[in-house]
Amino acid sequence: MDPFHITSKKVLTLVMVIDKDNQKILLGYKKRGFGAHLWNGFGGKVEPGETVRQGALRELQEEAGITVDDHKIQKAGLLLFLFENDPMGLECHVYKAYEYHGEIRECEEMRPQWFDIKDIPYEQMWEDDKIWLPELLKGQDPFYGRIYLKRKPLEVEGEEEGKVTVAAAAPSSTSNVSLTMVTVPFTTAQPKSGPFALFDHRLDLNLSKIPKEIAFDGTIASYED
Ligand SMILES: COc1nc(N)nc2c1ncn2[C@H]1C[C@H](O)[C@@H](COP(=O)(O)OP(=O)(O)OP(=O)(O)O)O1
C-alpha cells in the first residue's frame, strides 16, 4: 500500500504579501495550532460557502489585519501536501499580493513581521517552503507541486522549563481527533523547522495555464484562479 495514498483532502489557502520596492516579504509567526512556532504566509481552511479566493482574503484579514483588492491578489500555485500514512491530504492554494490596505496587526494566532527577501528564515519555516517560495519570488509561477512529508521522530529528554503540549506519533495532519497530546519541553519537542521532514517533492514550474481540472492521481479536482 502506498503510504502517501490519500482518500480525502482539506482545502487551505496561503497568501504571500510582497513589498517589491523594498524587497521584503510579510510572514507571520504562528502562535498556535498546525505549524505552531513556524513562520509562514497567511491562510487557513476554506469555509463552507466561500470560494477559495474569498477564503484567502478572509484569512489574510483575520491573521494580519489587512485587505487586498480582489483583482490584486494573484494565484501563484497549487500545492498538495501528502503526509506518510495519513489518508488526509492538504490542497493548499497559494496566492501573492503586492499591495494591501489597512494596518498590519498581530492577532492571537499570528504575529506578522517583514523580512528582507534575502533573509527569509527558511530554517524556521515548513521545509517545503525552500522548494517553491524562491520560485514564486523569481516569478516562476503559477506552479503545481506535490510535497511528500514524513513525521520527524519526537525526542523527549526529561524535565525542563518551558513545556509545550504537542501532538505525538500522530497519523493525522490537521485534525486533532486522532492526536495523542503529550507535554514535553519545546526545545526537544519540535525541531525548529516543524514536526515534518520533507521526504520528496515534484514541482512543475511556470505553468502558463494550469488546467481547470487537475487530476494527477485523481487527488486534485479543481483549480480556481
Ligand atoms: C506541510 O507544509 C506546509 N507548508 C506550508 N508552507 N504551509 C502549510 C503547510 N501545511 C499547512 N500549511 C499552511 C496552510 C494554511 O495557511 C495554514 C494552516 O491553516 P490552519 O490549519 O491554521 O487553518 P485555520 O483555518 O486558520 O485554523 P483554525 O481552525 O485554527 O482557525 O498552514
The ligand as an SDF file (V2000), in Angstrom:
LIG
                    3D

 32 34  0  0  0  0  0  0  0  0999 V2000
    3.0080   20.9140    5.3000 C   0  0  0  0  0  0  0  0  0  0  0  0
    3.5800   22.0080    4.6960 O   0  0  0  0  0  0  0  0  0  0  0  0
    3.0600   23.2360    4.7310 C   0  0  0  0  0  0  0  0  0  0  0  0
    3.8390   24.2110    4.2450 N   0  0  0  0  0  0  0  0  0  0  0  0
    3.4180   25.4790    4.2430 C   0  0  0  0  0  0  0  0  0  0  0  0
    4.2110   26.4370    3.7400 N   0  0  0  0  0  0  0  0  0  0  0  0
    2.2080   25.8650    4.7110 N   0  0  0  0  0  0  0  0  0  0  0  0
    1.4400   24.9060    5.1800 C   0  0  0  0  0  0  0  0  0  0  0  0
    1.7930   23.5670    5.2250 C   0  0  0  0  0  0  0  0  0  0  0  0
    0.7690   22.8790    5.7720 N   0  0  0  0  0  0  0  0  0  0  0  0
   -0.1920   23.7720    6.0580 C   0  0  0  0  0  0  0  0  0  0  0  0
    0.2270   24.9930    5.6890 N   0  0  0  0  0  0  0  0  0  0  0  0
   -0.4820   26.2570    5.8340 C   0  0  0  0  0  0  0  0  0  0  0  0
   -1.7540   26.3330    5.0810 C   0  0  0  0  0  0  0  0  0  0  0  0
   -2.5530   27.2760    5.9280 C   0  0  0  0  0  0  0  0  0  0  0  0
   -2.2460   28.6070    5.5590 O   0  0  0  0  0  0  0  0  0  0  0  0
   -2.0590   27.0190    7.3260 C   0  0  0  0  0  0  0  0  0  0  0  0
   -2.8960   26.0520    8.1200 C   0  0  0  0  0  0  0  0  0  0  0  0
   -4.0530   26.6660    8.4600 O   0  0  0  0  0  0  0  0  0  0  0  0
   -4.8200   26.2950    9.8030 P   0  0  0  0  0  0  0  0  0  0  0  0
   -4.9070   24.8250    9.9560 O   0  0  0  0  0  0  0  0  0  0  0  0
   -4.2570   27.0800   10.9050 O   0  0  0  0  0  0  0  0  0  0  0  0
   -6.2130   26.8380    9.4070 O   0  0  0  0  0  0  0  0  0  0  0  0
   -7.1620   27.8190   10.2010 P   0  0  0  0  0  0  0  0  0  0  0  0
   -8.4550   27.8120    9.4490 O   0  0  0  0  0  0  0  0  0  0  0  0
   -6.5050   29.1550   10.3820 O   0  0  0  0  0  0  0  0  0  0  0  0
   -7.2390   27.0640   11.5530 O   0  0  0  0  0  0  0  0  0  0  0  0
   -8.0480   27.3000   12.8740 P   0  0  0  0  0  0  0  0  0  0  0  0
   -9.0670   26.1980   12.8630 O   0  0  0  0  0  0  0  0  0  0  0  0
   -7.0080   27.1330   13.9440 O   0  0  0  0  0  0  0  0  0  0  0  0
   -8.6340   28.6830   12.8220 O   0  0  0  0  0  0  0  0  0  0  0  0
   -0.7860   26.4270    7.1920 O   0  0  0  0  0  0  0  0  0  0  0  0
  1  2  1  0
  2  3  1  0
  3  4  1  0
  3  9  2  0
  4  5  2  0
  5  6  1  0
  5  7  1  0
  7  8  2  0
  8  9  1  0
  8 12  1  0
  9 10  1  0
 10 11  2  0
 11 12  1  0
 12 13  1  0
 13 14  1  0
 13 32  1  0
 14 15  1  0
 15 16  1  0
 15 17  1  0
 17 18  1  0
 17 32  1  0
 18 19  1  0
 19 20  1  0
 20 21  2  0
 20 22  1  0
 20 23  1  0
 23 24  1  0
 24 25  2  0
 24 26  1  0
 24 27  1  0
 27 28  1  0
 28 29  2  0
 28 30  1  0
 28 31  1  0
M  END
$$$$
